[in-house]
């Protein structure tokens, strides 16, 4: 199996970009943007994830089977998150059981 030879400059670029994005994540944590804090943090995390997957995991230079495995993994993750959210949001459909009644006579002598 032949593999792509990646120049060191590419790894250095990815590493510096990861460091800058980590600093941006830290800086964004100290700024109060209300509901946008989560969106910005997730966007930065998505950028860091893409750098790691594309360059350090060699998906950018890999064959089609590697990409299929990556897509299958993300599909599985989406299923797990989706089913978890469905379970979480459907729990309010089942009513809480009635509390024990304290007026019932004891059954033991």
Phi and psi in radians as a Rosetta constraint file:
Dihedral C 1 N 2 CA 2 C 2 CIRCULARHARMONIC -1.603 0.35
Dihedral N 2 CA 2 C 2 N 3 CIRCULARHARMONIC 2.586 0.35
Dihedral C 2 N 3 CA 3 C 3 CIRCULARHARMONIC -2.247 0.35
Dihedral N 3 CA 3 C 3 N 4 CIRCULARHARMONIC 2.639 0.35
Dihedral C 3 N 4 CA 4 C 4 CIRCULARHARMONIC -1.274 0.35
Dihedral N 4 CA 4 C 4 N 5 CIRCULARHARMONIC 2.342 0.35
Dihedral C 4 N 5 CA 5 C 5 CIRCULARHARMONIC -1.561 0.35
Dihedral N 5 CA 5 C 5 N 6 CIRCULARHARMONIC 2.025 0.35
Dihedral C 5 N 6 CA 6 C 6 CIRCULARHARMONIC -1.688 0.35
Dihedral N 6 CA 6 C 6 N 7 CIRCULARHARMONIC 2.258 0.35
Dihedral C 6 N 7 CA 7 C 7 CIRCULARHARMONIC -1.198 0.35
Dihedral N 7 CA 7 C 7 N 8 CIRCULARHARMONIC 2.666 0.35
Dihedral C 7 N 8 CA 8 C 8 CIRCULARHARMONIC -1.076 0.35
Dihedral N 8 CA 8 C 8 N 9 CIRCULARHARMONIC -0.545 0.35
Dihedral C 8 N 9 CA 9 C 9 CIRCULARHARMONIC -1.021 0.35
Dihedral N 9 CA 9 C 9 N 10 CIRCULARHARMONIC -0.618 0.35
Dihedral C 9 N 10 CA 10 C 10 CIRCULARHARMONIC -1.152 0.35
Dihedral N 10 CA 10 C 10 N 11 CIRCULARHARMONIC -0.757 0.35
Dihedral C 10 N 11 CA 11 C 11 CIRCULARHARMONIC -1.152 0.35
Dihedral N 11 CA 11 C 11 N 12 CIRCULARHARMONIC -0.678 0.35
Dihedral C 11 N 12 CA 12 C 12 CIRCULARHARMONIC -1.134 0.35
Dihedral N 12 CA 12 C 12 N 13 CIRCULARHARMONIC -0.753 0.35
Dihedral C 12 N 13 CA 13 C 13 CIRCULARHARMONIC -1.035 0.35
Dihedral N 13 CA 13 C 13 N 14 CIRCULARHARMONIC -0.808 0.35
Dihedral C 13 N 14 CA 14 C 14 CIRCULARHARMONIC -1.117 0.35
Dihedral N 14 CA 14 C 14 N 15 CIRCULARHARMONIC -0.704 0.35
Dihedral C 14 N 15 CA 15 C 15 CIRCULARHARMONIC -1.144 0.35
Dihedral N 15 CA 15 C 15 N 16 CIRCULARHARMONIC -0.779 0.35
Dihedral C 15 N 16 CA 16 C 16 CIRCULARHARMONIC -1.132 0.35
Dihedral N 16 CA 16 C 16 N 17 CIRCULARHARMONIC -0.696 0.35
Dihedral C 16 N 17 CA 17 C 17 CIRCULARHARMONIC -1.101 0.35
Dihedral N 17 CA 17 C 17 N 18 CIRCULARHARMONIC -0.688 0.35
Dihedral C 17 N 18 CA 18 C 18 CIRCULARHARMONIC -1.132 0.35
Dihedral N 18 CA 18 C 18 N 19 CIRCULARHARMONIC -0.698 0.35
Dihedral C 18 N 19 CA 19 C 19 CIRCULARHARMONIC -1.123 0.35
Dihedral N 19 CA 19 C 19 N 20 CIRCULARHARMONIC -0.747 0.35
Dihedral C 19 N 20 CA 20 C 20 CIRCULARHARMONIC -1.124 0.35
Dihedral N 20 CA 20 C 20 N 21 CIRCULARHARMONIC -0.713 0.35
Dihedral C 20 N 21 CA 21 C 21 CIRCULARHARMONIC -1.191 0.35
Dihedral N 21 CA 21 C 21 N 22 CIRCULARHARMONIC -0.587 0.35
Dihedral C 21 N 22 CA 22 C 22 CIRCULARHARMONIC -1.156 0.35
Dihedral N 22 CA 22 C 22 N 23 CIRCULARHARMONIC -0.704 0.35
Dihedral C 22 N 23 CA 23 C 23 CIRCULARHARMONIC -1.133 0.35
Dihedral N 23 CA 23 C 23 N 24 CIRCULARHARMONIC -0.667 0.35
Dihedral C 23 N 24 CA 24 C 24 CIRCULARHARMONIC -1.143 0.35
Dihedral N 24 CA 24 C 24 N 25 CIRCULARHARMONIC -0.639 0.35
Dihedral C 24 N 25 CA 25 C 25 CIRCULARHARMONIC -1.094 0.35
Dihedral N 25 CA 25 C 25 N 26 CIRCULARHARMONIC -0.781 0.35
Dihedral C 25 N 26 CA 26 C 26 CIRCULARHARMONIC -1.125 0.35
Dihedral N 26 CA 26 C 26 N 27 CIRCULARHARMONIC -0.740 0.35
Dihedral C 26 N 27 CA 27 C 27 CIRCULARHARMONIC -1.140 0.35
Dihedral N 27 CA 27 C 27 N 28 CIRCULARHARMONIC -0.667 0.35
Dihedral C 27 N 28 CA 28 C 28 CIRCULARHARMONIC -1.198 0.35
Dihedral N 28 CA 28 C 28 N 29 CIRCULARHARMONIC -0.441 0.35
Dihedral C 28 N 29 CA 29 C 29 CIRCULARHARMONIC -1.226 0.35
Dihedral N 29 CA 29 C 29 N 30 CIRCULARHARMONIC -0.425 0.35
Dihedral C 29 N 30 CA 30 C 30 CIRCULARHARMONIC -1.615 0.35
Dihedral N 30 CA 30 C 30 N 31 CIRCULARHARMONIC -0.051 0.35
Dihedral C 30 N 31 CA 31 C 31 CIRCULARHARMONIC -1.825 0.35
Dihedral N 31 CA 31 C 31 N 32 CIRCULARHARMONIC 2.231 0.35
Dihedral C 31 N 32 CA 32 C 32 CIRCULARHARMONIC -1.552 0.35
Dihedral N 32 CA 32 C 32 N 33 CIRCULARHARMONIC 1.862 0.35
Dihedral C 32 N 33 CA 33 C 33 CIRCULARHARMONIC -1.994 0.35
Dihedral N 33 CA 33 C 33 N 34 CIRCULARHARMONIC 0.252 0.35
Dihedral C 33 N 34 CA 34 C 34 CIRCULARHARMONIC 1.215 0.35
Dihedral N 34 CA 34 C 34 N 35 CIRCULARHARMONIC -2.228 0.35
Dihedral C 34 N 35 CA 35 C 35 CIRCULARHARMONIC -1.233 0.35
Dihedral N 35 CA 35 C 35 N 36 CIRCULARHARMONIC -0.344 0.35
Dihedral C 35 N 36 CA 36 C 36 CIRCULARHARMONIC -1.312 0.35
Dihedral N 36 CA 36 C 36 N 37 CIRCULARHARMONIC -0.264 0.35
Dihedral C 36 N 37 CA 37 C 37 CIRCULARHARMONIC -1.015 0.35
Dihedral N 37 CA 37 C 37 N 38 CIRCULARHARMONIC -0.772 0.35
Dihedral C 37 N 38 CA 38 C 38 CIRCULARHARMONIC -1.162 0.35
Dihedral N 38 CA 38 C 38 N 39 CIRCULARHARMONIC -0.732 0.35
Dihedral C 38 N 39 CA 39 C 39 CIRCULARHARMONIC -1.107 0.35
Dihedral N 39 CA 39 C 39 N 40 CIRCULARHARMONIC -0.770 0.35
Dihedral C 39 N 40 CA 40 C 40 CIRCULARHARMONIC -1.166 0.35
Dihedral N 40 CA 40 C 40 N 41 CIRCULARHARMONIC -0.735 0.35
Dihedral C 40 N 41 CA 41 C 41 CIRCULARHARMONIC -1.095 0.35
Dihedral N 41 CA 41 C 41 N 42 CIRCULARHARMONIC -0.711 0.35
Dihedral C 41 N 42 CA 42 C 42 CIRCULARHARMONIC -1.210 0.35
Dihedral N 42 CA 42 C 42 N 43 CIRCULARHARMONIC -0.609 0.35
Dihedral C 42 N 43 CA 43 C 43 CIRCULARHARMONIC -1.156 0.35
Dihedral N 43 CA 43 C 43 N 44 CIRCULARHARMONIC -0.737 0.35
Dihedral C 43 N 44 CA 44 C 44 CIRCULARHARMONIC -1.138 0.35
Dihedral N 44 CA 44 C 44 N 45 CIRCULARHARMONIC -0.718 0.35
Dihedral C 44 N 45 CA 45 C 45 CIRCULARHARMONIC -1.115 0.35
Dihedral N 45 CA 45 C 45 N 46 CIRCULARHARMONIC -0.636 0.35
Dihedral C 45 N 46 CA 46 C 46 CIRCULARHARMONIC -1.123 0.35
Dihedral N 46 CA 46 C 46 N 47 CIRCULARHARMONIC -0.715 0.35
Dihedral C 46 N 47 CA 47 C 47 CIRCULARHARMONIC -1.100 0.35
Dihedral N 47 CA 47 C 47 N 48 CIRCULARHARMONIC -0.742 0.35
Dihedral C 47 N 48 CA 48 C 48 CIRCULARHARMONIC -1.142 0.35
Dihedral N 48 CA 48 C 48 N 49 CIRCULARHARMONIC -0.699 0.35
Dihedral C 48 N 49 CA 49 C 49 CIRCULARHARMONIC -1.098 0.35
Dihedral N 49 CA 49 C 49 N 50 CIRCULARHARMONIC -0.726 0.35
Dihedral C 49 N 50 CA 50 C 50 CIRCULARHARMONIC -1.140 0.35
Dihedral N 50 CA 50 C 50 N 51 CIRCULARHARMONIC -0.677 0.35
Dihedral C 50 N 51 CA 51 C 51 CIRCULARHARMONIC -1.087 0.35
Dihedral N 51 CA 51 C 51 N 52 CIRCULARHARMONIC -0.789 0.35
Dihedral C 51 N 52 CA 52 C 52 CIRCULARHARMONIC -1.143 0.35
Dihedral N 52 CA 52 C 52 N 53 CIRCULARHARMONIC -0.801 0.35
Dihedral C 52 N 53 CA 53 C 53 CIRCULARHARMONIC -1.157 0.35
Dihedral N 53 CA 53 C 53 N 54 CIRCULARHARMONIC -0.800 0.35
Dihedral C 53 N 54 CA 54 C 54 CIRCULARHARMONIC -1.246 0.35
Dihedral N 54 CA 54 C 54 N 55 CIRCULARHARMONIC -0.767 0.35
Dihedral C 54 N 55 CA 55 C 55 CIRCULARHARMONIC -1.686 0.35
Dihedral N 55 CA 55 C 55 N 56 CIRCULARHARMONIC -0.886 0.35
Dihedral C 55 N 56 CA 56 C 56 CIRCULARHARMONIC -1.377 0.35
Dihedral N 56 CA 56 C 56 N 57 CIRCULARHARMONIC -0.475 0.35
Dihedral C 56 N 57 CA 57 C 57 CIRCULARHARMONIC -1.669 0.35
Dihedral N 57 CA 57 C 57 N 58 CIRCULARHARMONIC 0.040 0.35
Dihedral C 57 N 58 CA 58 C 58 CIRCULARHARMONIC 1.052 0.35
Dihedral N 58 CA 58 C 58 N 59 CIRCULARHARMONIC 0.506 0.35
Dihedral C 58 N 59 CA 59 C 59 CIRCULARHARMONIC -1.242 0.35
Dihedral N 59 CA 59 C 59 N 60 CIRCULARHARMONIC -0.553 0.35
Dihedral C 59 N 60 CA 60 C 60 CIRCULARHARMONIC -1.082 0.35
Dihedral N 60 CA 60 C 60 N 61 CIRCULARHARMONIC -0.602 0.35
Dihedral C 60 N 61 CA 61 C 61 CIRCULARHARMONIC -1.832 0.35
Dihedral N 61 CA 61 C 61 N 62 CIRCULARHARMONIC 0.021 0.35
Dihedral C 61 N 62 CA 62 C 62 CIRCULARHARMONIC -1.394 0.35
Dihedral N 62 CA 62 C 62 N 63 CIRCULARHARMONIC 3.011 0.35
Dihedral C 62 N 63 CA 63 C 63 CIRCULARHARMONIC -1.459 0.35
Dihedral N 63 CA 63 C 63 N 64 CIRCULARHARMONIC -3.097 0.35
Dihedral C 63 N 64 CA 64 C 64 CIRCULARHARMONIC -1.196 0.35
Dihedral N 64 CA 64 C 64 N 65 CIRCULARHARMONIC -0.485 0.35
Dihedral C 64 N 65 CA 65 C 65 CIRCULARHARMONIC -1.153 0.35
Dihedral N 65 CA 65 C 65 N 66 CIRCULARHARMONIC -0.635 0.35
Dihedral C 65 N 66 CA 66 C 66 CIRCULARHARMONIC -1.122 0.35
Dihedral N 66 CA 66 C 66 N 67 CIRCULARHARMONIC -0.719 0.35
Dihedral C 66 N 67 CA 67 C 67 CIRCULARHARMONIC -1.183 0.35
Dihedral N 67 CA 67 C 67 N 68 CIRCULARHARMONIC -0.654 0.35
Dihedral C 67 N 68 CA 68 C 68 CIRCULARHARMONIC -1.118 0.35
Dihedral N 68 CA 68 C 68 N 69 CIRCULARHARMONIC -0.737 0.35
Dihedral C 68 N 69 CA 69 C 69 CIRCULARHARMONIC -1.119 0.35
Dihedral N 69 CA 69 C 69 N 70 CIRCULARHARMONIC -0.682 0.35
Dihedral C 69 N 70 CA 70 C 70 CIRCULARHARMONIC -1.134 0.35
Dihedral N 70 CA 70 C 70 N 71 CIRCULARHARMONIC -0.780 0.35
Dihedral C 70 N 71 CA 71 C 71 CIRCULARHARMONIC -1.139 0.35
Dihedral N 71 CA 71 C 71 N 72 CIRCULARHARMONIC -0.689 0.35
Dihedral C 71 N 72 CA 72 C 72 CIRCULARHARMONIC -1.116 0.35
Dihedral N 72 CA 72 C 72 N 73 CIRCULARHARMONIC -0.670 0.35
Dihedral C 72 N 73 CA 73 C 73 CIRCULARHARMONIC -1.139 0.35
Dihedral N 73 CA 73 C 73 N 74 CIRCULARHARMONIC -0.730 0.35
Dihedral C 73 N 74 CA 74 C 74 CIRCULARHARMONIC -1.200 0.35
Dihedral N 74 CA 74 C 74 N 75 CIRCULARHARMONIC -0.598 0.35
Dihedral C 74 N 75 CA 75 C 75 CIRCULARHARMONIC -1.116 0.35
Dihedral N 75 CA 75 C 75 N 76 CIRCULARHARMONIC -0.744 0.35
Dihedral C 75 N 76 CA 76 C 76 CIRCULARHARMONIC -1.114 0.35
Dihedral N 76 CA 76 C 76 N 77 CIRCULARHARMONIC -0.730 0.35
Dihedral C 76 N 77 CA 77 C 77 CIRCULARHARMONIC -1.084 0.35
Dihedral N 77 CA 77 C 77 N 78 CIRCULARHARMONIC -0.732 0.35
Dihedral C 77 N 78 CA 78 C 78 CIRCULARHARMONIC -1.103 0.35
Dihedral N 78 CA 78 C 78 N 79 CIRCULARHARMONIC -0.683 0.35
Dihedral C 78 N 79 CA 79 C 79 CIRCULARHARMONIC -1.090 0.35
Dihedral N 79 CA 79 C 79 N 80 CIRCULARHARMONIC -0.804 0.35
Dihedral C 79 N 80 CA 80 C 80 CIRCULARHARMONIC -1.092 0.35
Dihedral N 80 CA 80 C 80 N 81 CIRCULARHARMONIC -0.781 0.35
Dihedral C 80 N 81 CA 81 C 81 CIRCULARHARMONIC -1.158 0.35
Dihedral N 81 CA 81 C 81 N 82 CIRCULARHARMONIC -0.715 0.35
Dihedral C 81 N 82 CA 82 C 82 CIRCULARHARMONIC -1.082 0.35
Dihedral N 82 CA 82 C 82 N 83 CIRCULARHARMONIC -0.824 0.35
Dihedral C 82 N 83 CA 83 C 83 CIRCULARHARMONIC -1.155 0.35
Dihedral N 83 CA 83 C 83 N 84 CIRCULARHARMONIC -0.608 0.35
Dihedral C 83 N 84 CA 84 C 84 CIRCULARHARMONIC -1.127 0.35
Dihedral N 84 CA 84 C 84 N 85 CIRCULARHARMONIC -0.765 0.35
Dihedral C 84 N 85 CA 85 C 85 CIRCULARHARMONIC -1.163 0.35
Dihedral N 85 CA 85 C 85 N 86 CIRCULARHARMONIC -0.661 0.35
Dihedral C 85 N 86 CA 86 C 86 CIRCULARHARMONIC -1.084 0.35
Dihedral N 86 CA 86 C 86 N 87 CIRCULARHARMONIC -0.765 0.35
Dihedral C 86 N 87 CA 87 C 87 CIRCULARHARMONIC -1.098 0.35
Dihedral N 87 CA 87 C 87 N 88 CIRCULARHARMONIC -0.758 0.35
Dihedral C 87 N 88 CA 88 C 88 CIRCULARHARMONIC -1.124 0.35
Dihedral N 88 CA 88 C 88 N 89 CIRCULARHARMONIC -0.770 0.35
Dihedral C 88 N 89 CA 89 C 89 CIRCULARHARMONIC -1.359 0.35
Dihedral N 89 CA 89 C 89 N 90 CIRCULARHARMONIC -0.331 0.35
Dihedral C 89 N 90 CA 90 C 90 CIRCULARHARMONIC -1.609 0.35
Dihedral N 90 CA 90 C 90 N 91 CIRCULARHARMONIC -0.039 0.35
Dihedral C 90 N 91 CA 91 C 91 CIRCULARHARMONIC -1.201 0.35
Dihedral N 91 CA 91 C 91 N 92 CIRCULARHARMONIC -0.400 0.35
Dihedral C 91 N 92 CA 92 C 92 CIRCULARHARMONIC -1.363 0.35
Dihedral N 92 CA 92 C 92 N 93 CIRCULARHARMONIC -0.162 0.35
Dihedral C 92 N 93 CA 93 C 93 CIRCULARHARMONIC -1.259 0.35
Dihedral N 93 CA 93 C 93 N 94 CIRCULARHARMONIC -0.510 0.35
Dihedral C 93 N 94 CA 94 C 94 CIRCULARHARMONIC -1.563 0.35
Dihedral N 94 CA 94 C 94 N 95 CIRCULARHARMONIC 2.133 0.35
Dihedral C 94 N 95 CA 95 C 95 CIRCULARHARMONIC -1.222 0.35
Dihedral N 95 CA 95 C 95 N 96 CIRCULARHARMONIC 2.679 0.35
Dihedral C 95 N 96 CA 96 C 96 CIRCULARHARMONIC -1.204 0.35
Dihedral N 96 CA 96 C 96 N 97 CIRCULARHARMONIC 2.518 0.35
Dihedral C 96 N 97 CA 97 C 97 CIRCULARHARMONIC -1.185 0.35
Dihedral N 97 CA 97 C 97 N 98 CIRCULARHARMONIC 2.665 0.35
Dihedral C 97 N 98 CA 98 C 98 CIRCULARHARMONIC -1.175 0.35
Dihedral N 98 CA 98 C 98 N 99 CIRCULARHARMONIC 2.522 0.35
Dihedral C 98 N 99 CA 99 C 99 CIRCULARHARMONIC -1.216 0.35
Dihedral N 99 CA 99 C 99 N 100 CIRCULARHARMONIC 2.811 0.35
Dihedral C 99 N 100 CA 100 C 100 CIRCULARHARMONIC -1.133 0.35
Dihedral N 100 CA 100 C 100 N 101 CIRCULARHARMONIC 2.425 0.35
Dihedral C 100 N 101 CA 101 C 101 CIRCULARHARMONIC -1.485 0.35
Dihedral N 101 CA 101 C 101 N 102 CIRCULARHARMONIC 2.264 0.35
Dihedral C 101 N 102 CA 102 C 102 CIRCULARHARMONIC -1.516 0.35
Dihedral N 102 CA 102 C 102 N 103 CIRCULARHARMONIC -0.107 0.35
Dihedral C 102 N 103 CA 103 C 103 CIRCULARHARMONIC -1.570 0.35
Dihedral N 103 CA 103 C 103 N 104 CIRCULARHARMONIC -0.078 0.35
Dihedral C 103 N 104 CA 104 C 104 CIRCULARHARMONIC -1.280 0.35
Dihedral N 104 CA 104 C 104 N 105 CIRCULARHARMONIC 2.438 0.35
Dihedral C 104 N 105 CA 105 C 105 CIRCULARHARMONIC -1.208 0.35
Dihedral N 105 CA 105 C 105 N 106 CIRCULARHARMONIC 2.581 0.35
Dihedral C 105 N 106 CA 106 C 106 CIRCULARHARMONIC -1.148 0.35
Dihedral N 106 CA 106 C 106 N 107 CIRCULARHARMONIC 2.578 0.35
Dihedral C 106 N 107 CA 107 C 107 CIRCULARHARMONIC -1.656 0.35
Dihedral N 107 CA 107 C 107 N 108 CIRCULARHARMONIC -0.154 0.35
Dihedral C 107 N 108 CA 108 C 108 CIRCULARHARMONIC -1.792 0.35
Dihedral N 108 CA 108 C 108 N 109 CIRCULARHARMONIC 2.659 0.35
